[in-house]
Structures are given as C-alpha cells and as structure tokens.
C-alpha cells in the first residue's frame, strides 16, 4: 500500500483536534467545574448544615452556696431605731482588733445614762461588757430615724480582745437598760467576724 501525503495528515489533524477539545474542556474560561490556572481547586457544595451527633450532657456539679453563720441568738428585746442606732460596724463586717463601735442614743445624755456594749461568742458566752459614756454632740449630725432630744448624743468605743488566732465570729450587743433579772432591754445586735492582726 502506498501512502500519500494526505493520508499521513489525517491522523495528525485528528490528534490535534482531540487535544484542542480536551484542553478547552479542562482549562476553559473560569468554569467552576474544572481546575483553574492559579492551582486552587474550587469545590462546589450545597447549603446543607451538618447535624451534630448527640452527646451525653454533663450534669452540673452543684456549688455550695455560702451559708451565713448565725452568730447572734434571737434578739430578746430589739431597740427601736428611733431610740438607739449602731452606725459601725456593719452587720457581717470582717474586722481586726481594736473593733471600733459607734452609734447614737436618743437619751444617753440624760442623768448620767450610759450605753452598754457587750461582746458575745458563738456559744452565747458574754466575754465582756463595757459601759460607754456619751460623747459631745457638737458639730455632729444624728442618723436619720433617731428621735432628737436635748439628751441625744453619740457614743463610741474601741474593743480589745485577746487570743484571736483566726477569723472568729462574734455578736456585739448594744443596749441601755437592764431589767430586774439582769437581762438586757432595748438591744441592737451586730454580727461580725474578727480577723487576727
């Protein structure tokens, strides 16, 4: 069989055409279905959200809530705020020695009256009782709610305790009167914690 130049050209043109079509199909002009010239592969996905697999829910560990210590016993005879008020310390306050106690009485200035300030421990033992005289009222404003008379005066004392080695709760009792059995009347109670110095 003799080959003509034309018969040799057909396979060449067929191969060239196939390669051209293949290059057009693969390279294209930015078609998202094929690779691009930058080397980045574009993957088309649908807007489907994956559902997480169920997992065992951890049960929360309960945190113990702080329980305030009941330091003061029930007040046997609460003083009305119109008669006796303690301004410091505040209930629940943490303090160091000396413990400064101050307040006002509507009638402490009358005929040598005093205010008693007692320190009571957790077992309700009275550790000390202090007689506190009135202070001058000049240039001082009585607290709101106190009945102001000619005998209204402030009072204050610094209390010292020995052997406080760790934070210890105490109850301060402030009162002006004692009944025939020696029990306090008209009492203001203030629970505090005394920390070592």
C-alpha positions in Angstrom: 0.0 0.0 0.0 1.2 3.4 -0.9 0.8 6.3 1.4 0.0 9.6 0.1 0.9 12.8 2.0 -2.8 13.3 2.6 -3.3 10.1 4.4 -0.5 11.0 6.8 -2.1 14.3 7.6 -5.5 12.9 8.8 -4.1 11.2 12.0 -2.2 14.4 12.8 -5.2 16.6 12.4 -7.4 14.1 14.3 -4.9 14.1 17.2 -4.6 17.9 17.2 -8.3 18.3 17.2 -8.8 15.9 20.1 -6.1 17.7 22.2 -7.7 21.0 21.5 -11.1 19.8 22.5 -9.6 18.2 25.7 -7.8 21.4 26.6 -10.9 23.5 26.1 -13.0 21.2 28.2 -10.4 21.0 31.1 -9.0 24.6 31.1 -11.9 26.7 30.0 -12.6 30.3 30.8 -13.2 30.2 34.6 -15.7 27.3 34.6 -16.2 26.2 38.3 -16.3 22.6 37.3 -12.6 22.3 36.4 -9.2 23.4 37.7 -8.0 27.0 37.1 -4.6 28.3 36.2 -3.8 29.5 39.9 -3.6 26.0 41.3 -6.6 26.5 43.5 -9.3 23.8 43.4 -12.8 25.0 43.7 -15.3 22.7 45.2 -19.0 23.4 44.8 -21.1 22.4 47.8 -24.7 22.8 48.7 -26.0 24.8 51.7 -26.5 21.8 54.0 -25.8 22.1 57.7 -24.3 19.2 59.4 -26.3 17.8 62.4 -24.0 17.1 65.4 -24.2 13.7 66.9 -25.9 13.6 70.2 -23.6 13.5 73.1 -24.1 12.9 76.8 -24.9 16.1 78.6 -22.7 16.6 81.7 -24.6 17.1 84.8 -23.5 20.3 86.6 -21.8 19.9 89.9 -23.8 21.9 92.5 -21.7 24.7 94.0 -22.4 25.0 97.7 -23.9 28.4 98.5 -22.3 30.2 101.4 -24.5 30.0 104.4 -24.2 32.9 106.8 -23.2 31.9 110.3 -25.9 32.5 112.8 -23.8 34.2 115.5 -26.3 36.3 117.3 -29.1 34.5 119.3 -32.6 35.8 118.7 -32.8 39.3 120.0 -34.6 39.3 123.3 -35.8 42.9 123.1 -35.0 44.8 119.9 -34.4 48.5 120.3 -36.4 50.8 118.0 -34.3 52.8 115.6 -35.9 56.0 117.0 -34.1 55.3 120.3 -30.8 53.5 119.6 -28.7 53.1 116.4 -25.3 51.5 115.8 -23.5 53.1 112.8 -20.4 50.9 112.9 -19.5 48.1 112.4 -21.9 47.0 109.7 -23.6 43.6 110.1 -21.3 40.8 108.7 -18.2 43.0 108.6 -14.8 41.5 108.9 -12.6 43.5 111.3 -9.3 43.4 113.2 -8.6 44.4 116.8 -9.4 47.0 118.0 -13.1 46.8 117.0 -14.5 50.3 116.7 -18.2 50.5 117.7 -20.0 53.8 117.4 -23.6 54.9 117.3 -26.3 57.2 118.7 -28.8 57.2 121.5 -31.9 59.4 121.8 -31.4 59.8 125.6 -27.8 58.8 126.6 -27.1 62.4 127.8 -29.9 62.2 130.4 -28.9 62.0 134.1 -25.6 60.1 133.6 -27.0 57.3 131.4 -24.6 55.1 129.6 -24.7 52.6 126.7 -23.6 49.0 127.3 -21.5 47.4 124.6 -21.1 43.6 125.1 -19.2 41.0 123.1 -20.8 37.6 122.8 -19.1 34.5 121.3 -20.7 31.7 119.2 -21.7 29.7 122.3 -23.6 32.9 123.6 -21.0 33.4 126.4 -20.6 37.1 127.3 -16.9 37.8 127.0 -17.0 41.5 128.2 -19.5 44.3 128.9 -18.3 47.9 128.6 -20.1 51.0 129.9 -19.8 53.7 127.3 -20.5 57.3 128.3 -21.9 59.9 125.9 -19.7 62.0 123.6 -20.3 65.7 122.8 -22.9 66.3 120.1 -21.3 69.5 118.8 -20.8 69.6 115.0 -22.3 66.1 114.6 -25.4 65.0 112.8 -27.6 62.3 114.3 -28.7 59.5 111.9 -32.0 59.5 110.1 -34.8 58.0 112.0 -33.4 58.8 115.5 -35.6 60.9 117.8 -33.6 64.0 118.5 -34.0 65.4 122.0 -31.9 67.6 124.3 -30.3 64.3 125.5 -29.4 62.8 122.1 -25.7 62.0 122.0 -23.3 59.8 120.1 -21.2 57.1 121.7 -18.0 55.2 120.7 -15.6 52.6 122.0 -12.6 50.6 120.8 -13.0 47.0 121.9 -9.9 44.8 122.6 -9.9 41.0 122.6 -7.0 38.7 123.4 -6.1 35.5 121.6 -7.8 35.9 118.3 -5.7 33.5 116.2 -8.1 33.0 113.3 -11.3 34.6 111.8 -13.8 34.2 114.7 -17.5 35.2 114.6 -18.8 37.4 117.5 -22.0 39.2 118.2 -21.9 42.8 119.5 -24.8 43.7 121.8 -25.6 47.4 122.3 -28.2 48.3 124.9 -29.1 50.9 127.6 -31.2 49.2 130.1 -31.2 46.0 132.2 -34.3 44.6 133.8 -34.6 43.3 137.4 -33.2 39.9 136.4 -30.1 41.4 134.8 -31.3 40.9 131.2 -30.6 43.4 128.5 -33.5 45.5 127.2 -33.7 47.6 124.0 -30.9 45.7 122.3 -29.2 46.2 118.9 -27.2 43.2 117.7 -24.4 43.3 115.2 -22.8 40.0 113.9 -19.1 40.5 113.0 -16.0 38.4 112.3 -12.8 39.4 113.9 -9.6 38.5 112.0 -6.2 38.3 113.6 -3.9 41.3 113.1 
